Amino acid sequence: MKWKKFRIKTTTEAEDIIISTLYDIGLEGAQIEDNVPLTAMEKEQMFVDILPQMQEDDGTAYLSFFVEETEDGALLKDGEKTDEEAILSQVKAELDSLRDFLEIGEGSITVDETEDIDWINNWKQYFKQFYVDDILIIPSWEEVKEEDQGRMIIHIDPGTAFGTGMHETTQLCIRQLKKYVKEDTELLDVGTGSGILSIVALKLGAKHAVGTDLDRCAVPAVEENKEANQIPTEKFDMMIGNIIDDPAIQDAVGYEKYDLVVANILADVLVPLTPVILNQMKKGGIYITSGIIEDKEETVVNAVKEAGLEVLEVTHQGEWVSVTARKN
């Protein structure tokens, strides 16, 4: 498939309004390039595996929009055929209108034809096998090396919606699971995503896992990864909904039945989650949290203590923190 790339040179202050304006004329899915430093909150919310190397911010931004090109050279916008000149004319007219009340900078537009790209699978080039201590985590499209045959091997295909497991927060959780999972462990995994933490726990010997997530994409992702790791269907149940404020999900998950709860999500979610999740935990149950950037460590530790949990460990990797506690 061929695509036309329309790239606008503008300012960082004008990014949002230009994106919104061009969305109204049928140009969606903007790619933003700028050098605005990431805040601590943004780093936490991005949950990326590798943070980008950025140059000094000079206020310049580039916005790219991609339009599908048909075999006969026409462009498809809103499902209808058009051409490059028509789109350029529309974009220039919108930019000129914005200039009346907004500093948009240069506002120049360049047009390039992209190579054929498999947008769904292109990300795979960045996900390679890696180790968390003695555990190998590997995607389905890579071969297990002979020297790794004796390791615990976790096959994970995160898809486009979830992280790969390379992120420090996931690794922090995995190391805590290795310490606390036992043969009869009932696990609750809040914010399951690809299912990697539940699958690791089950491979470590946990009896059963229940996962919850807000994103329905977690259901097929978990099913595919269960199959890839030969996890029996009945050992890992998946539910969609918000356990913090949805009584139906709370009831479905169950009360005072989990030996171990793991929550690798944002610190701002962990604060309201913690007093609620006590209801799902057995007495003596272990609560493993991560997704906490260093600036939020004290906030989460205080929330855990205020909920009546005993803090057992606070571990660090890079800029990230994991808090492990127990319900006494």
N, C-alpha and C positions, 0 to 999 in steps of 0.2 A: 504494500500500500504506500502511495506517495502522499506527502503533505507539503503545503506551503506554510512557511514560517514568517509571520509578520512581526518584526522586532522594533519596538518603539524606545527611543532614548528619551528619558524624562528625569524627574526628580523623585527622591524618596517620599517627599511630602505629598506628591500627586499620585502615588501608586494606587491607593484604594479607590479614589474617585474615578480614575481612568479605567480601572478594571470594572467597576460598577457600570460606568457609562457604556463601555464596549460590550458588556454582557447584555445590555438592553438591545443591542443591534445584532445579537446572535454570535458574538465571539466569546467563547467560554474557556475555562481551564487555563488561566494565565500562568506562565512560568515567570517568576520574579528573580532577578539578579541584582543584588545590591551588596553593600559592605557595612550595613548597619550592624553594630555589635549585638550579639545575643544577650538578653538579660538572663538572670538566673531562672526566672519563671519560664521563659521561652525554652531554655535548655531542658527544663524538667518536662514541659508539655510536649516538646518535639519527640523525646524518647528515641533519639537517633542513636545508631551504633557508633558512628564516627562523626564527630563534629567537623564542619568544614574549616579549612584554613582561609582566613579572610584578610584582605588588604585594608588600609586605612579608609574610613568612610569619607567620601568627598561630596556626598549628597546626590550622586548620580545613580539612576536606576534604569534597568532595561526590562521591559515587559514583552514577553513573546506569546503570541497566539498562533495556534496551529489549525489549518483548514485542510480537510481532505481533498485530494485531487483525483478526479476520475480518469479512466483510461483515455478519454477523448480530450483531456486537458482542462476540462471545466472544474470549478471548485464547488464543493457542497457546503452550503451554510443554511442552517435551519431546515435541512432536508431538501433544499432546492438548489438548482444549478445557478451559478453566477460566475464571475471571472475576477481576475486579479485587480483590474482597473476599477471595477465597481466597488470592491472591498476597500481599496486604497482611498477612493473618493469618499466613502462613508467615514472611514477612520479619520481622514484629514479634516472633514467637516466637524466631527465631534471634538477633535482636539482644538480646532479653531474656536469653537464655542466655549470650551473650557478656559481658554486663554483670557477671556474677558474678566474672569474673577479668580483665576488660580494660576500661580507660577508653575508651569509645566516643564520649564527648561527648554532644551533644544527642540523636542517634539518631532525629531526626524524619524522616518520609517524606512527600514530595509526589508527586502523580501528575499528569502532563500528557499530552495527546494530541498527538503530533507531526504535522506536515504530511506529505503524501506526499513521500518523499525517495528519490531514486535513489542508494542508498548506494555503488554501484560507480562512478558517474560524477560525484558531487557535488564531488569534489576538483578537478575540471577548472577550476572557477571561479578557482582559485588559481594555475594554471599558464598564464602568458602568454608570448608570444614575447620573447626577449631576445637580446642580442649578447655575444659574446666577441670583442672587437676587431672584425675585419671579417667574422666568421662570424655568421650569423643562425640561431638555434635556435628552431624553431617547432612547435607541436603541429598535428595534422591538422585540427583544428576551427577554426583561424584562417587568414585569407587573407594571402598575401604582398603587402605594399604595393608599389606601382609603383616607388618609389624604392629598394627592396631587390632588385629583379630581377637586378642585376649582382653581388650578393654570393654567397659560398658559402652555400648554404642546407641546413640539416640538419633533417629532419623527424623529431621524436621524440615518441612517445606512451609515456610511462614506465609507464602502468598504475598500479595501486594498490600494487604490490610494490616499486617502485624509485624513486629520486630523479629529479628532472626535468632535472638538469644545471645548475640555477641555483646549486647549492652551490659555495662558493669552491674546494673541493678539486677538483671536476671542471674548473672553469675553469683552475686552475693546471696540471692535466694537459694540457688542450687547448693552452695556450700553449707547453708543452714539446714536444708533438707537432708543432706548427708549426715548431719549430726543427730537429727531428731526423728527421722522416719523409722518406724519399727514394723514388724510383720503384721500387726493387727491395726495399723494406723488407718483411721478414717480421716480423709483429707478434704478440706474445702478450699477451693482455689478461686479467689475473687478477682475478676479481671483476667480471665483465662487466656484470651487471645488465641495464639496458635496451639495452646495446650501443653507447651513445653514443660512447665513446672509440674503439672499433674503427671505427665508421662514419666518424667524423671523420678518422681516419688513412687509411682507404681513399679518402675524398674528397680528401684531400691528396696522394694518389698512391701509397700503400702497395700492394704487390703482393698481399698475402694476410694474413688475420688469423685467429687461433685464440683463442677465448674460453673461459674456465673459470669456473664458479660453483658454489656449494653449493646454490642455490635452483633447483628445477626450473622455477619460473615464468620464469626467464631464457630458457628455450628459446622459448616462444611470443612473449615480448616482443621478443627478438632477431629472430625470423622476421618479425614485423609491421614492425619498424623497417627491416630489410633491404629489404623490399618497398617501403616508403614512400620509400626513398632510392635505389631502382633498383640495389641492390647484388646482383650475380650470386651465386647460391647457392654456387657453388664458391669464391668469394673470402673467405668468412667461415664458418668451422666453429665449432660450439659443443659444449662438453663439460661434463657435470655430474660433479663430484667434487672432492676435496680434494688439490690438487697437492702440498701440504706432506708428506703422509704416505701417499699412495695410489700405490704403484708402478705400478698399471695406468694411472692417469691420467698419471703421469710418462712412461710408455712411449708412450701414445697421443699426448701432446703432442709428444714427440720431444726429442732431445738436441743441443745445440750447433748449433741451426738458426735462432735468432731474432736479428735485428738490433736489435730493440727490444722491451723488456718494459715494460708499464705496469701498475701495481697501485695502484688508488685504493681502499684498504681501511683497516682500523684499524691504528694503530701497533703494537698488541700482536700483530697477525697478521703485519705486515711483518718483525718481528724473526726469527721462525722461518722465514718464507718466503725471506728474502734468501739465506742460504747454499745453500738447495735450488735456487733458481731459476737460480743460476750454471750449473748443469748444462744448462739449456735454452738458454743464451745463447751466441752466437758470440763468438769473441775480437774485441774492439772493440765489442761490443754495448752498447747504452745501456739503462739501467734507470731508469725514471721512477716515483717513488712519491709518493703523497699520502694524504689521510685522517689527517694528522698534526696534532694540536692542538699549540700552541706548547710546552706543558709536556713534550711527548714528542720534541721536535726532536733533542735531544742523544742520546736513546736510539736513535733510528733512524739518525742519522748514525754513531754508534759501531758499530751492527750492520752497516751498509754497509761501513765501513772494516775491521771484523774479518773480514768475508767476503772481503776482498782487493780490493774495488772502489775505484776512484778517484772521489772526490766531485767533480763538475764544477760543480754549482750548488745553492744552497739558496735557494728563492724563497718569498715570503710574500704572503698576501692575507687581510686581517682577522686572525683568530686562528689561521689555518691555514698549513701548511707543505708544500712539495714538495721532495723531495730527488732530484736527478738524478745518476747515477753511470755509470761505464764499466768494462767488464771488459777489462783489459789483458792 
